[in-house]
Amino acid sequence: MNESVSTANPNKTFQIATNAESETSQPSRVDWSNIWKPLGVITGVFLLFFFLPMDSSRFTNAVIESLALAKWYAREHVLLCLVPAFFIAGAISVFVSQAAVMKYLGAGTLKVLSYGVASVSGSILAVCSCTVLPLFAGIWKRGAGLGPAIAFLYSGPAINVLAIILTARILGPEIGIARAIGAIVFSIVIGLIMHVMFLEEEQAKADMALHMPEPEAERPLWQNITYFGTMVLLLIAATWGEPSRSGGFWYTVFEVKWYLTGLFALFLGAMLVLWMGVKPFKVVIAAIVILGLAVTMPHQPLIAFSAGIFALAILLTTTRGEAESWFLSTWDFAKQILPLLLIGVLAAGLLLGRPGSEGLIPSRWVGDLVGGNSLWANLFASIVGAFMYFATLTEVPILQGLIGAGMGKGPALALLLAGPALSLPNMLVIRNILGTKKTIAFVSLVVIMATISGLVFGHLFK
């Protein structure tokens, strides 16, 4: 019986084996895109290094400028501006409910309320185009409408009270007033235009907001206001720049900025104990170490400030619950934004150099192209301002030099309205948050409106 079974299927067995052999012998289709793309990248990188113009003094100087700008940015802005902003953004993501954000900044909120809140809250911060990004990402992630979010994004760097006062004092009251009016109008108008351009998406957000539950208050509103207000004041105090002239209120604040920073840090430590469940002895040990560093090294306040950041990270990661969630959310923003900012800063330094220095693009080209009040001069000033990185208040002395070299008043205003709110690093991060289409629309609107404003201003004040 077994023999009959074993000898009954020799042809079938042979056929199966033959079919299997024929299938394996046929070549499978190769997905050449998976080969050509990485090969193209490798080839491009190889050719880039192969033809590096190391004999060119301009190129080598541009590379040095790029690295120097990155070093300056790391020392002056990452620790003082970005890291506190990351913690504020992380706190928004954890402690502010989506329903609360959509109630005041959502697509379906009354326009007067949403745009008023966005422009005012952005302008209070007085931060640069990169520092505002984590905060913008935080409110966008929590459900803010596109229009109010864009108004916040523009108003933070552009509506800087101290910068506007400095502009009026150094460059003249007419350009200072024009900058203030233009920045306020820009933040609202650009936000409204973006809302209309992407109306379908905004309508979907508004419909979703109708079904959102009322925000649940886990702690009293006054506690949240005190908590966020303390962090914002700490950020403002730590980043307070030195005024061009000594004396007066602004210089007095600058002289005591680190004492104010320490005071706000103490308030934050107390709130961590009272509201976040952090052990008191941990905060006391951290305060003693930071105070010791501040007293023993008074001329290097960044060391004590850096120790404070490190201590805050330790306190949050060793406390379960909201504190731990706060740190994890902060880390999510940092790893999303920081690499793109570094790439953008290096590229901006390579092309345009630091303020007062040159990159690959000679500064005389810029000076020659922004004289007078032609359409091209204003457009060029807007584009250069949009791509160049300006730290808070640095745009004023730069423009003072350019005006002295023959820059027209119209292009000067165009650069003031486009420059502080945008930069190449800023654009890279915005694209990662909003996508390519919305980023192009936002940048284009800023450049176009800055160009038109420069033309009008240059015609009125020749």
C-alpha positions as CSV (number, residue, x, y, z in Angstrom):
1,M,0.0,0.0,0.0
2,N,2.8,2.4,0.9
3,E,4.7,1.5,-2.2
4,S,1.7,2.3,-4.4
5,V,1.3,5.7,-2.8
6,S,5.0,6.5,-3.2
7,T,5.1,5.4,-6.8
8,A,1.9,7.0,-7.9
9,N,3.1,10.6,-8.0
10,P,6.5,10.8,-9.5
11,N,5.4,13.0,-12.4
12,K,3.6,15.4,-10.1
13,T,6.7,15.6,-7.9
14,F,8.9,16.3,-10.9
15,Q,6.5,18.9,-12.2
16,I,6.4,20.8,-8.9
17,A,10.2,20.7,-8.8
18,T,10.5,21.9,-12.3
19,N,8.0,24.8,-11.7
20,A,9.9,25.9,-8.6
21,E,13.2,25.8,-10.5
22,S,11.7,27.9,-13.3
23,E,10.3,30.4,-10.9
24,T,13.6,30.9,-9.1
25,S,15.5,31.0,-12.4
26,Q,13.5,34.1,-13.5
27,P,15.3,37.3,-12.5
28,S,13.2,39.5,-10.1
29,R,12.5,43.1,-11.1
30,V,15.0,45.5,-9.6
31,D,13.7,48.8,-8.0
32,W,16.3,51.0,-9.5
33,S,15.0,54.1,-7.6
34,N,16.3,52.6,-4.4
35,I,19.7,52.4,-6.0
36,W,20.0,55.6,-8.0
37,K,18.8,57.9,-5.3
38,P,21.5,57.0,-2.7
39,L,24.0,56.6,-5.5
40,G,23.2,60.2,-6.6
41,V,23.6,61.5,-3.1
42,I,26.9,59.8,-2.6
43,T,28.1,61.0,-6.0
44,G,27.0,64.6,-5.3
45,V,28.8,64.6,-1.9
46,F,31.9,63.2,-3.5
47,L,31.9,65.8,-6.2
48,L,31.3,68.5,-3.7
49,F,34.4,67.6,-1.7
50,F,36.4,66.8,-4.9
51,F,35.9,70.4,-6.2
52,L,36.1,72.3,-2.9
53,P,37.8,75.6,-3.7
54,M,40.2,75.5,-0.8
55,D,42.6,77.9,-2.6
56,S,39.9,80.6,-2.6
57,S,40.3,83.0,0.3
58,R,36.7,84.0,0.1
59,F,35.5,80.4,0.3
60,T,37.7,79.6,3.3
61,N,36.7,82.8,5.0
62,A,33.0,81.9,4.4
63,V,33.5,78.5,6.0
64,I,35.1,80.2,9.0
65,E,32.2,82.7,9.2
66,S,29.8,79.8,9.0
67,L,31.4,78.0,12.0
68,A,31.9,81.3,13.9
69,L,28.2,82.1,13.5
70,A,27.2,78.7,14.7
71,K,29.5,79.1,17.7
72,W,28.1,82.5,18.5
73,Y,24.6,81.2,18.1
74,A,25.2,78.2,20.4
75,R,26.7,80.4,23.1
76,E,24.4,83.4,22.9
77,H,21.1,81.9,21.8
78,V,20.8,78.2,22.4
79,L,21.3,78.3,26.1
80,L,19.7,81.7,26.8
81,C,16.8,81.7,24.3
82,L,16.1,78.3,22.8
83,V,16.3,76.0,25.8
84,P,14.0,78.1,27.9
85,A,11.7,78.4,24.9
86,F,11.7,74.6,24.6
87,F,10.7,74.2,28.2
88,I,7.9,76.8,27.8
89,A,6.7,74.9,24.6
90,G,6.8,71.6,26.5
91,A,4.8,73.1,29.3
92,I,2.2,74.4,26.8
93,S,1.9,70.9,25.3
94,V,1.4,69.2,28.7
95,F,-0.4,71.8,31.0
96,V,-2.6,73.6,28.5
97,S,-5.4,71.5,27.1
98,Q,-6.2,71.4,23.4
99,A,-9.7,72.6,24.2
100,A,-8.3,75.7,26.0
101,V,-6.0,76.5,23.0
102,M,-8.8,76.1,20.5
103,K,-11.1,78.2,22.7
104,Y,-8.9,81.3,22.4
105,L,-6.8,80.6,19.3
106,G,-8.8,78.0,17.3
107,A,-10.0,78.4,13.7
108,G,-13.6,78.8,14.9
109,T,-12.8,81.5,17.6
110,L,-14.0,85.1,17.1
111,K,-11.3,86.7,14.9
112,V,-11.0,89.8,17.2
113,L,-10.3,87.5,20.2
114,S,-8.0,85.0,18.5
115,Y,-5.8,87.4,16.6
116,G,-5.7,89.8,19.5
117,V,-4.5,87.1,21.9
118,A,-2.0,85.8,19.3
119,S,-0.4,89.2,18.4
120,V,-0.3,90.4,22.1
121,S,1.1,87.1,23.5
122,G,3.7,87.0,20.7
123,S,4.9,90.6,21.1
124,I,5.3,90.2,24.9
125,L,8.1,87.7,24.4
126,A,10.5,89.9,22.3
127,V,12.3,86.9,21.0
128,C,14.2,86.3,17.7
129,S,12.9,84.4,14.7
130,C,14.3,81.1,16.0
131,T,13.4,81.3,19.6
132,V,9.7,81.8,18.8
133,L,9.6,78.5,16.9
134,P,9.2,76.1,19.8
135,L,6.4,78.3,21.2
136,F,4.7,78.4,17.8
137,A,5.1,74.6,17.5
138,G,3.5,74.2,20.9
139,I,0.3,76.2,20.2
140,W,0.0,74.7,16.7
141,K,0.3,71.2,18.1
142,R,-2.4,72.0,20.7
143,G,-4.9,72.9,17.9
144,A,-4.5,76.7,17.3
145,G,-5.9,77.9,14.0
146,L,-3.5,78.6,11.2
147,G,-4.2,82.4,11.1
148,P,-3.7,83.1,14.8
149,A,-0.7,80.8,14.9
150,I,0.9,82.7,12.0
151,A,0.1,86.0,13.7
152,F,1.9,84.7,16.8
153,L,4.8,83.4,14.7
154,Y,5.3,86.8,13.1
155,S,4.5,89.1,16.0
156,G,7.0,87.4,18.4
157,P,10.2,88.6,16.6
158,A,8.7,91.6,14.7
159,I,6.7,93.5,17.4
160,N,9.7,94.0,19.8
161,V,9.1,97.1,21.8
162,L,12.8,97.6,22.7
163,A,13.8,97.1,19.1
164,I,11.2,99.6,17.8
165,I,12.4,102.2,20.3
166,L,16.0,101.6,19.3
167,T,15.1,101.9,15.7
168,A,13.4,105.3,16.3
169,R,16.3,106.6,18.2
170,I,19.1,105.5,15.8
171,L,17.4,105.4,12.4
172,G,14.8,108.2,12.9
173,P,11.3,108.5,14.4
174,E,9.6,108.1,11.0
175,I,11.1,104.6,10.3
176,G,10.6,103.6,13.9
177,I,6.9,104.5,13.7
178,A,6.6,102.8,10.3
179,R,8.2,99.7,11.6
180,A,5.8,99.5,14.6
181,I,2.7,100.1,12.5
182,G,3.9,97.7,9.7
183,A,4.7,94.9,12.1
184,I,1.3,95.0,13.9
185,V,-0.6,95.2,10.6
186,F,1.6,92.4,9.1
187,S,0.9,90.0,11.9
188,I,-2.9,90.3,11.5
189,V,-3.2,90.7,7.7
190,I,-0.8,87.8,6.9
191,G,-2.6,85.6,9.4
192,L,-6.0,86.4,7.9
193,I,-4.7,85.8,4.3
194,M,-3.2,82.4,5.4
195,H,-6.6,81.6,6.9
196,V,-8.4,82.4,3.7
197,M,-5.8,80.5,1.5
198,F,-6.3,77.3,3.5
199,L,-9.9,77.9,4.4
200,E,-11.0,74.3,3.8
201,E,-8.5,73.0,6.4
202,E,-9.4,75.8,8.8
203,Q,-13.1,75.0,8.4
204,A,-12.4,71.3,9.3
205,K,-10.6,72.5,12.5
206,A,-13.5,74.8,13.3
207,D,-16.0,71.9,13.0
208,M,-13.8,69.8,15.2
209,A,-13.7,72.5,17.8
210,L,-17.5,72.4,18.1
211,H,-17.3,68.9,19.4
212,M,-14.4,69.5,21.8
213,P,-15.4,69.2,25.5
214,E,-15.0,72.2,27.8
215,P,-11.4,72.4,29.1
216,E,-11.1,70.7,32.5
217,A,-9.3,72.8,35.0
218,E,-6.8,70.6,36.8
219,R,-5.5,73.6,38.7
220,P,-6.8,77.1,39.2
221,L,-6.3,79.6,36.3
222,W,-4.3,81.9,38.5
223,Q,-1.8,79.2,39.0
224,N,-1.3,78.5,35.3
225,I,-1.0,82.3,34.7
226,T,1.6,82.6,37.4
227,Y,3.5,79.5,36.2
228,F,3.7,80.6,32.6
229,G,4.3,84.2,33.5
230,T,7.3,83.3,35.6
231,M,8.8,81.3,32.8
232,V,8.3,84.0,30.2
233,L,9.8,86.7,32.5
234,L,12.7,84.4,33.2
235,L,13.2,84.1,29.4
236,I,13.0,87.8,28.9
237,A,15.4,88.6,31.8
238,A,18.0,86.1,30.6
239,T,17.9,87.4,27.0
240,W,17.8,91.1,27.8
241,G,20.4,92.7,25.5
242,E,22.7,95.6,26.3
243,P,21.3,98.9,25.0
244,S,23.5,101.0,22.8
245,R,23.7,103.8,25.3
246,S,24.4,103.6,29.0
247,G,22.0,105.1,31.5
248,G,18.2,105.1,31.6
249,F,15.6,102.5,32.4
250,W,16.6,99.9,29.7
251,Y,20.3,100.0,30.8
252,T,19.3,99.7,34.5
253,V,17.4,96.5,33.7
254,F,20.4,95.2,31.8
255,E,22.7,95.7,34.8
256,V,20.4,93.7,37.1
257,K,19.2,91.1,34.5
258,W,21.0,88.2,36.2
259,Y,19.6,89.1,39.6
260,L,16.1,89.1,38.0
261,T,16.8,85.8,36.3
262,G,17.8,84.3,39.6
263,L,14.7,85.7,41.3
264,F,12.3,84.2,38.7
265,A,14.2,80.9,38.9
266,L,13.5,80.8,42.7
267,F,9.9,81.4,42.0
268,L,9.9,78.6,39.5
269,G,11.6,76.3,42.0
270,A,8.9,77.0,44.6
271,M,6.1,76.2,42.1
272,L,7.8,72.9,41.2
273,V,7.6,72.0,44.9
274,L,4.0,73.3,45.5
275,W,2.3,72.3,42.2
276,M,4.5,69.6,40.5
277,G,5.3,67.4,43.4
278,V,9.1,67.9,43.2
279,K,10.8,67.0,46.5
280,P,11.9,70.2,48.4
281,F,15.4,68.9,49.3
282,K,16.1,68.4,45.6
283,V,15.3,72.0,44.8
284,V,17.3,73.3,47.8
285,I,20.4,71.3,46.7
286,A,20.0,72.6,43.1
287,A,19.6,76.2,44.4
288,I,22.8,75.9,46.6
289,V,24.9,74.6,43.7
290,I,23.6,77.3,41.3
291,L,24.1,80.1,43.8
292,G,27.6,78.9,44.6
293,L,28.5,79.0,40.9
294,A,27.0,82.4,40.5
295,V,29.0,83.8,43.5
296,T,32.3,82.2,42.7
297,M,32.1,83.0,38.9
298,P,30.2,86.3,38.7
299,H,31.7,87.2,35.4
300,Q,30.6,84.0,33.7
301,P,26.9,83.9,34.3
302,L,26.3,81.4,31.6
303,I,27.9,78.7,33.7
304,A,25.3,79.2,36.5
305,F,22.5,79.5,34.0
306,S,23.6,76.2,32.3
307,A,23.7,74.5,35.7
308,G,20.2,75.7,36.3
309,I,19.0,74.2,33.0
310,F,20.7,70.9,33.9
311,A,19.2,71.0,37.4
312,L,15.7,71.6,36.0
313,A,16.1,68.6,33.7
314,I,17.2,66.4,36.6
315,L,14.4,67.5,38.8
316,L,11.8,66.8,36.1
317,T,13.2,63.4,35.1
318,T,13.3,62.2,38.7
319,T,9.7,63.2,39.4
320,R,6.9,61.1,38.1
321,G,3.7,62.5,36.7
322,E,3.3,65.9,35.1
323,A,6.9,66.9,35.7
324,E,8.2,63.9,33.7
325,S,5.7,64.5,30.9
326,W,6.9,68.1,30.8
327,F,10.5,67.1,30.2
328,L,9.5,64.4,27.6
329,S,7.5,67.0,25.6
330,T,10.3,69.5,25.9
331,W,12.7,66.9,24.5
332,D,10.4,66.2,21.6
333,F,10.5,69.8,20.5
334,A,14.3,70.0,21.0
335,K,15.1,67.0,18.8
336,Q,12.7,68.2,16.1
337,I,13.9,71.8,15.9
338,L,17.5,72.0,16.9
339,P,19.1,70.0,14.0
340,L,17.3,72.0,11.4
341,L,18.3,75.3,13.1
342,L,22.0,74.2,13.1
343,I,21.9,73.4,9.4
344,G,20.2,76.7,8.7
345,V,22.7,78.8,10.8
346,L,25.6,77.1,9.0
347,A,24.1,77.8,5.6
348,A,23.3,81.5,6.5
349,G,26.8,82.0,7.8
350,L,28.4,80.5,4.7
351,L,26.3,82.7,2.3
352,L,26.0,86.0,4.2
353,G,28.5,85.8,7.1
354,R,28.1,87.3,10.5
355,P,26.9,90.9,11.1
356,G,29.8,93.1,10.0
357,S,31.6,90.2,8.1
358,E,31.2,88.6,4.7
359,G,30.3,85.2,3.5
360,L,30.3,83.9,-0.1
361,I,28.0,86.8,-1.1
362,P,30.0,90.1,-1.0
363,S,28.4,92.8,1.2
364,R,29.1,95.4,-1.5
365,W,26.7,93.6,-3.8
366,V,24.0,94.1,-1.2
367,G,24.9,97.8,-0.8
368,D,24.8,98.4,-4.5
369,L,21.5,96.7,-5.0
370,V,19.5,98.4,-2.3
371,G,20.1,102.1,-3.2
372,G,17.2,104.3,-4.2
373,N,13.6,103.2,-4.0
374,S,13.0,101.0,-7.0
375,L,10.8,97.9,-7.0
376,W,14.0,95.7,-7.3
377,A,15.8,97.5,-4.4
378,N,12.8,96.9,-2.1
379,L,12.3,93.3,-3.3
380,F,16.0,92.5,-2.9
381,A,16.1,94.0,0.6
382,S,13.1,91.9,1.6
383,I,14.5,88.7,0.2
384,V,18.0,89.2,1.8
385,G,16.3,90.1,5.1
386,A,14.1,87.1,4.9
387,F,17.1,84.7,4.5
388,M,19.6,86.4,6.8
389,Y,19.6,85.6,10.5
390,F,19.2,88.6,12.8
391,A,19.6,88.2,16.5
392,T,17.3,90.5,18.6
393,L,18.4,94.2,18.2
394,T,21.3,93.4,15.8
395,E,19.3,94.5,12.8
396,V,19.5,98.2,13.8
397,P,23.3,98.7,13.8
398,I,23.5,96.6,10.6
399,L,20.9,98.9,8.9
400,Q,22.7,101.9,10.2
401,G,25.8,100.8,8.4
402,L,23.9,100.0,5.2
403,I,22.1,103.4,5.2
404,G,25.5,105.1,5.6
405,A,26.6,103.1,2.5
406,G,23.7,104.4,0.4
407,M,20.8,102.2,1.2
408,G,17.4,103.8,0.6
409,K,14.9,104.4,3.3
410,G,12.3,102.2,1.6
411,P,14.5,99.1,1.3
412,A,15.6,99.8,4.9
413,L,12.0,99.5,6.1
414,A,11.5,96.4,3.9
415,L,14.4,94.7,5.5
416,L,13.2,95.6,9.0
417,L,9.8,94.1,8.3
418,A,11.0,90.9,6.7
419,G,14.3,90.3,8.5
420,P,13.6,89.9,12.2
421,A,10.5,87.7,11.6
422,L,12.2,85.3,9.1
423,S,15.6,83.6,8.5
424,L,16.8,80.5,6.7
425,P,16.9,78.4,9.9
426,N,13.5,79.7,10.7
427,M,12.1,78.6,7.3
428,L,13.5,75.1,7.6
429,V,11.8,74.5,10.9
430,I,8.5,76.1,9.8
431,R,8.5,73.7,6.8
432,N,8.9,70.8,9.1
433,I,5.9,72.0,11.2
434,L,3.5,73.3,8.6
435,G,4.7,71.6,5.3
436,T,6.1,73.1,2.2
437,K,3.0,74.7,0.7
438,K,2.1,76.7,3.9
439,T,5.7,77.7,4.4
440,I,6.1,79.1,0.9
441,A,2.8,81.0,1.3
442,F,3.9,82.6,4.6
443,V,7.4,83.5,3.4
444,S,6.0,84.9,0.1
445,L,3.4,87.0,1.9
446,V,6.1,88.5,4.2
447,V,8.4,89.4,1.3
448,I,5.6,90.8,-0.9
449,M,4.1,92.9,1.9
450,A,7.6,94.1,3.0
451,T,8.4,95.1,-0.5
452,I,5.1,97.1,-1.0
453,S,5.6,98.8,2.4
454,G,9.1,99.8,1.5
455,L,7.9,101.3,-1.8
456,V,5.2,103.3,-0.2
457,F,7.5,104.5,2.7
458,G,10.3,105.3,0.3
459,H,8.0,107.4,-1.8
460,L,6.6,109.3,1.2
461,F,10.0,109.9,2.9
462,K,12.6,110.5,0.2
